[in-house]
Amino acid sequence: MFNPEVLWKERFRSFAKETGSYLRYIFNGHLMIVVLFLLGTAAFYYQDWIKTLQPDFPAAWIIAGILSVVLTYSPIQTFLTEADKIFLLPLETKLADYFRKSFLFSLSLQSYLLLMVLAVLMPLHVKVDGADFQSFFSLLFAVILIKLINLLIRWHVQYFIESSVKWTDSIIRFFINIVLLYFLFSAAPFLFAAVPALILIFFYLYYKKQTTLKGLKWEQLIEEEERRMNAFYRVANMFTDVPKLRDRSRRRKWLDWLINRIPYRQDLSFSHLYMRTFARSGDYFGLFVRLTAIGGAALYFVTYGPGQILFALLFMYLTGFQLLPLWNHHQNKLWVRLYPLTEKTRRKSFTSLLVGILLFQAFVFAAIVLMKGELLFGAIILAAGTAFSFFFVYFYSLKKLT
């Protein structure tokens, strides 16, 4: 006899066991020490920045904008697998309890995220808007209620196969959320906040009615579940090998000029391979761009000279460390082993690419500091970044390239 509750418990137990095994590697890694240090430093500067704010600072809009992003993005963890579209499809009408538990799990997980984001934003709200910390729990309760409605809407939107419906839903909900949260955090009259709240509820009722006769889009739900798990696997892959990590490639045509700069020679075959992999496969290029952007923003706002140098080196370390898995990206592909090239040639191609990436990042960080008029610290960052690039690639990473 099919029991949806037993099935959900088995799926959740399997999910918790697998993610827990990888989280052990993540939290025990020395990279977490660096991340915690960065978070502590960011918290220190954040508190100092808040002290400088004036009453006319648009804190309510900023808080509403940040929280609206978290509220609008409302995925529902279903734990579905590829085989489910064959074996569970005939049982769709009996899966109401299964998806209800998935919904509640997703709400609990995302409520915890809202708790952390609101805790970070609360000092800003207290400083500028004159609120007190005692209002934290009432605000948290209100935000979780808004998240509940957003999740309900998103669940019914998943019954549509058209991508335009999903994008339209996300855009509309984002603007409704931001207006609702602005009224909430600016202490506007209750009627002002009630209007966007009622519109949000109307949207839920509208989509619920529209999907009454629609069936679940199983392939779409399974694809979204795989995409979420693959995102987690990419993070875990920075700390240990993840066999289940699926490689996704996407051509970035505007980066072809980088690949075309490499001459077509036999000894540069691995250079072509690693450059194409960096530009097109996985999330290597996106990771590099994000860390460079975040590090550049940190250097722009940090005014303490030695702190700027430390921040530059820390972000270069994070970039280099998280690009090391690129070395083993093709380890399970037999055809790569057929190259008539030595291991030394392969290693030279990889290290040349990695040192080039880190040198470029050092130049960007130095340029940001130089634009602020701090010539001495800009030159030090460039020199220290250059030295760190060669040390990291040709000394530190040697044990990792196996």
N, C-alpha and C positions, 0 to 999 in steps of 0.2 A: 504493500500500500504506500503510495507516494505521500511523503510528509515534507512540505516546504520548510517548516521550522528546522527539521533535522538537516536538510540540505543547506540552509543558510548557516547553521552552526558549523557544519563541516567546512564550508567555503571560508568562513571567517577564521576558523582555527588554522586552516592552511595558509591564509593570507597573513595572519599574525605570526605564525612560525617562520614563514619565509622572510618577511620584512624584518622581524626581530633578529634573525641570523645576520642580515646585512647591517642593521643598525649597530650591532655589536662592534663590527669593524669600523663603522663610521665614527662612533663616539669614542672609540679607543685610539683612533688615529691622532698623530701629532698635529695634523692639519686643524683639528678642532681647537687646539690651544691657540693657534694663530687666529682663528675665527672669533674665539671668545675675547682675545686681546683687542681685535678690531671692534667688536661690539662694545667692549668697555670704554675704549677710546671715543667711539662715536657717542656713547651715552654722556661722557664727560663734556664733549663739545656741545651736545644737544642741550644740556642743562645750562651751560654758559650762554648759549644763543637765546634761550627762552628768557633769561634775565634781562636781555637788552630790548625786548619787544615792548612796543607802545600799545596803548588801548585801541588805537585805530587799525592795528594789524588784522588782516582778514582771516583770523584763525578759524572761524566757523566754516568758511568756504573750503579752506585747506583740509580740515578734519573731514568735512562732508565728502570732498573729492577722494581722499584716500580710502575712507570706509566704503564709499560707493563702489570702488573697484573690487573690494573684497566681497561685498554683498552681491554684486552683479554676477561675478564668476561663481557659479553655484553648481559644480559637478556633483553627480550622485554615484557613489561607489556601489556597483551592482555585483562585482565578483564573477561576472559571466565569462565563459571561455568559448573557444572556437567551436567545440563540440555541442554547445548548448543550442545552437540554431537548428540542430538535427534532433537531439534527444529531449530538449525542454520545450521546443516550439509547440508540440501537440498538447502540452500541459499549461499553456499560457493562462488559461482561465482559472487555474488553481494556484497561481503564483502570487496572489494578492498579498498574502502574509510575508512571503519572501521579499518582495519589493518594499513592503512597509518597513521591514526591519532594516533594509539597505538605506531607506530614506532617513530613518531615525539615526542610524550610524553616521551617515553623511552630515546630518544636522549637528550631531554631538561633536564631530571632528572639526567642522567649520566654526562652531561656536567657540571652541577652544582657541582657534586662530583669531576670532574676533576679540576674545578676552585679551590676548596679547597685544593686538594692534591698538585697542582702546586704552590699555594700560600705558602704552607708549605715548599716545596722544593726549591723555588726560592732563598732564602738567601744562601743556600748551593751552588747553581749554580753561584750566584754573587761573593761569597767569593773565590771559588776555580778556576772557569773558567774565571773570570774577566769580566763577563757580567754585564749589567746594568739593573735596574728594568724597564726601558722603553721597553725592549724586551718582557716583560711579556705577553702583549696582542697578539703580533705576535706569540709567542710560544703557547699560549692558543688556538688561531685560528687554528694553525697547528695540535695540539693535538686533537681538536674537529673534524677536518676533518678525522684524522686517526680513531677516534672513530666511525664516520659515516660509514666508509668502513667496520670496524669490525662488526658493527651492521647489515649491509647489508649482509655480509657473514654469520653471525650467523642465520639470518632469513631464508636464503636458506638452511642452514645445517639442520634446523628443519624439513625439508621435508624428511629427511632420518630417518629411524627407527632404524638403526644399531647404537649402542652406540659407537662402534669402530670409526665410522666416526666422531662423535662429539669429542671424545678424540683426534683423530689425528688432527682435525681442530684446536682445542684449543692449542695443543703443537706447531704446525707449525706457527700459528698466533702469539703465544707468542714470538718465536724466531725472526720472521720477525719484530715484533713491537720493540723488544729490540735493534735490530741492527739499525732500522730506527731512533729510539729515540736517540741512542748513537751518530749517525752522526749529528742529529739535535742539541743536546746539547753540542757537542764537536766542533761546528763551522767548521765541515768538508766541503769540496767543495760540491756544490749543486748536482753534478753528483753522489756522493757517496750516498746521501740520496734518490736520484731519483730511484736508482736501487731497493732497498727493497720496496719503495712505488709502483713502477710498478708491482712488484711481488704480492703485496697485491691486487692491482686492477685486476691482472690476475686471482687470486684466486676467486675473486668475480664473474668475468665473467664466470669462469669455473663452479662454483656451480650454477649460474643462468641458464646456459645452461643445466646442468645435471638435474635440477628440473623443467624444462619447462612442462613436462607431468605428474609430480607427484602431488598428492593431499595433503592437509594439514593433519597432524597427530593429530587429535582432542584430543584423549585421552592423548597424550603426552603433548600437549600445556596446557590442563586443569590440568594435574598433576603438571607441573612446576609452574603454577599460584597458585595452592593450596599450594605448597611447599614454595613459596615466602611469601604468606600471613600467613602461619603457622609460619614462622620465625619471622614476625612482631608480631604476636599474642604472641609468647613466650617472646618477650621483654616486651610487654604490660602487660603480666601476672605477671611480677615482681611488678607491681604497682597496679593492680586491677584484679578482676576475669574476665576471657575472656571465655564466654560460647562456642565460636566457635573454641577454640583451640583443635586441633586433636592430640591425643596422638600417638606417634610413638615409638615402642619398637624395640630394636635390641640387641641380645645377644652378650655380650663380654665375650667369653669363657675364655679369659686369666684373667678375674677378678673373676672367680668362686671360687678361693681360699679364697677370702674375705667373700663370702657368706657361704662357707663351714666351716668357723671358728665359726659360730654361732651355738650353740647346738640346737638340735631339741627338744624343750620343748614348752608346751602350752603357757606359759607366755612370750615366745619370738617370738610368731607368728608375731606380728607387727614389730619386729626387722628384721625378714626375709623379710617381705613385703617392708619395707622402704629401706633396703639395696639393694634388687633386683631392686626397682624402681630407686634408685640413680644410680646404675650401668648400667641399661638397658633402662630406659624409658626417653622420652623427651631429654633434652640437659643438664641435671644436672651434669653428670660426665664431659662432654666436657667443660662446663662452669667453673667447678672447676679447670680443667687442664689449661685452658687458663688464668684464673686469677692468678693462682699460677705461671705460666711461665712468664707472664707479670710483676707481682710483683717481682719475683726473678730477672728478668733482670733489673728492676728499681733499686733494692737494690744493684746489682752488680756494676752499673755505678754511683750511687749516693755515694759521698764520705763524705758528711756532716753527722756526727753521729746522731744528733737529727732528721734530715730529714729521715734517714734510719728507725728509730723507728716509725716515723709518717707514712711513706709509708707502712711499714709492717702492722700496725694497720688499715690503710685505706683499704688495699686490703683484709684483713681479714673481715672487715666490709662489703665490697662489696660482698665477697663470702657468708658470713652468711645471708645477707639480700636477696640475689638472690636465696638462697636455701630454704628460708622459704616457698615458694609455694609448696614444696614437702609435707608439712603437709596436705594440702588439695587436693593432687593429686588424691586421690581415693574417694573424697567426693560424687561423683555421682554414685558410684558403690554400689548397695544394698548388695551384698554378704559380703562386708567388715563389715557391721553392724551386720552380723550374728555371728561374732566371739564371743565366750562366755568370753569376756574379758572386763574389765572396761576401762573407758576413761583415768583413771590414768595410767594404764599399757601402753596404746597407747602413751600417752604423754611421758612416761619414755623412751620408745623405740626410739621415734623420737629425743628427746633431747640428748640421749646417742650417737646416730649416728652423730648429728650435732656437738656436742662438740668434738667428736673424729676427725671429718673432720677438724675443726678449729685448734685443737691441732697439727695435722699432718702438716697443713700448717704453723703454727708457727715454728715448728721444721725445716721445709725446709727453711724458711726465715732466721732463726738463723744460720743454717748450711752454707748458702751462705755467710753471713757476716763473720762467723768464718773462712771460707776458704780464705777470703781476709786478714786474720791475725788480724782482729779487735776483739779481744777476749772480751773486756768489752762490746762493743755495741752488740755483738752476744749474750752474756749472758742476757743483758737487754731486747733484742727483745724476747728471749725465755721466760723470766719471765713475761714481759708485755703481750706477746701473750697468755700465759697460763691464766693469770688473765682476759684478755679481753674475751677469749673463754667462761669461766664460767659466766662472767658478761653478755655477749651477750645472751647466751642460757637460763640462769636461771633467768634473770631479764628483760633485754630489750625485748626479744621475747615473754614474757608471754602474752602481750596484742594482739600479732599477732596470737597466736595459738587458734583460736576460731572456 
